Amino acid sequence: MKHNFKSLRIWQKAMGLTDFVYDYCKGLPIEERYNLIDQLNRCSCSIPSNIAEGSGKRTKAHFAEFLTTSLTSSFELETQLLICERRKYGSSDKLKQCLALVIELQKNDLQF
């Protein structure tokens, strides 16, 4: 059961989220470069990466495991974005967009 991951709507949305997160991170304080910025970028990359990796697995159960990993990464990303919100870091509009996208992924695409 192999998918062309690039044609999966879930992967495309996750890649869009990654783009938004990277853009948002450009406005964060430089002292967060090795803390929140690094963590936000790694989490956002993990979501589509696990979808792509799972798409090459032989069974639906294996693919589901990688979707679960993507979902847990999305919760980690959401938490880090909420930390940024509490600390009033970066553009509030970009932050709201990132949060909306991550919640949309969680609700509509990463759930079974």
C-alpha positions as CSV (number, residue, x, y, z in Angstrom):
1,M,0.0,0.0,0.0
2,K,2.1,2.8,-1.3
3,H,0.9,6.3,-1.9
4,N,2.3,9.1,-3.9
5,F,2.7,11.3,-0.8
6,K,2.9,14.5,-2.8
7,S,-0.7,14.0,-4.0
8,L,-2.0,13.4,-0.5
9,R,-4.1,16.4,0.6
10,I,-2.9,15.9,4.2
11,W,0.7,16.2,3.1
12,Q,0.0,19.3,1.1
13,K,-1.7,21.0,4.0
14,A,1.1,20.0,6.4
15,M,3.7,21.5,3.9
16,G,1.7,24.7,3.9
17,L,1.7,24.7,7.7
18,T,5.5,24.3,7.7
19,D,5.8,27.3,5.3
20,F,3.7,29.4,7.6
21,V,5.6,28.4,10.7
22,Y,9.0,29.2,9.1
23,D,7.6,32.6,8.1
24,Y,6.3,33.2,11.6
25,C,9.6,32.3,13.2
26,K,11.4,35.0,11.2
27,G,9.7,37.5,13.6
28,L,10.7,35.8,16.9
29,P,13.4,37.2,19.2
30,I,16.9,36.2,18.2
31,E,17.6,34.8,21.7
32,E,15.0,32.1,20.9
33,R,17.1,30.8,17.9
34,Y,18.3,27.7,19.7
35,N,15.1,27.2,21.8
36,L,11.6,27.9,20.5
37,I,12.6,28.7,16.9
38,D,14.6,25.5,16.4
39,Q,11.8,23.5,18.1
40,L,9.0,25.1,16.1
41,N,10.8,24.5,12.8
42,R,11.7,20.9,13.7
43,C,8.1,20.1,14.8
44,S,6.6,21.7,11.7
45,C,8.9,19.6,9.5
46,S,8.1,16.4,11.4
47,I,4.4,16.6,10.5
48,P,4.7,16.2,6.6
49,S,7.9,14.2,6.9
50,N,6.1,11.4,8.9
51,I,3.2,11.5,6.5
52,A,5.6,11.0,3.6
53,E,7.5,8.2,5.4
54,G,4.3,6.4,6.3
55,S,3.0,6.6,2.8
56,G,5.7,4.1,1.8
57,K,4.8,1.5,4.3
58,R,3.2,-1.7,3.2
59,T,0.1,-1.8,5.3
60,K,-2.6,0.7,6.4
61,A,-1.7,-0.1,10.1
62,H,1.9,1.0,9.5
63,F,0.8,4.1,7.7
64,A,-1.6,4.8,10.6
65,E,1.4,4.7,13.0
66,F,3.1,7.4,11.1
67,L,0.0,9.5,11.0
68,T,-0.2,9.2,14.7
69,T,3.4,10.4,15.0
70,S,2.4,13.4,12.8
71,L,-0.6,14.1,15.1
72,T,1.6,14.0,18.2
73,S,4.1,16.4,16.5
74,S,1.1,18.7,15.7
75,F,0.2,18.8,19.4
76,E,3.8,19.6,20.3
77,L,3.8,22.4,17.7
78,E,0.5,23.8,19.0
79,T,1.9,23.9,22.5
80,Q,5.0,25.8,21.3
81,L,2.8,28.2,19.4
82,L,0.8,28.8,22.6
83,I,4.0,29.5,24.5
84,C,4.8,32.1,21.9
85,E,1.3,33.6,22.3
86,R,1.7,33.8,26.1
87,R,5.0,35.5,25.7
88,K,3.6,37.8,23.0
89,Y,6.3,36.8,20.5
90,G,6.1,37.7,16.8
91,S,3.3,38.7,14.7
92,S,-0.1,37.9,16.3
93,D,-1.7,37.6,12.9
94,K,0.8,35.1,11.7
95,L,0.6,33.2,15.0
96,K,-3.2,33.0,14.6
97,Q,-2.8,31.6,11.1
98,C,-0.4,29.0,12.3
99,L,-2.6,28.0,15.2
100,A,-5.7,27.8,12.9
101,L,-3.8,25.6,10.4
102,V,-2.5,23.2,13.0
103,I,-5.9,22.8,14.6
104,E,-7.5,22.3,11.1
105,L,-4.9,19.5,10.5
106,Q,-5.6,17.9,13.8
107,K,-9.4,17.9,13.4
108,N,-9.8,17.1,9.8
109,D,-6.9,15.1,8.5
110,L,-4.8,13.5,11.1
111,Q,-7.6,11.8,13.0
112,F,-8.8,8.3,12.2
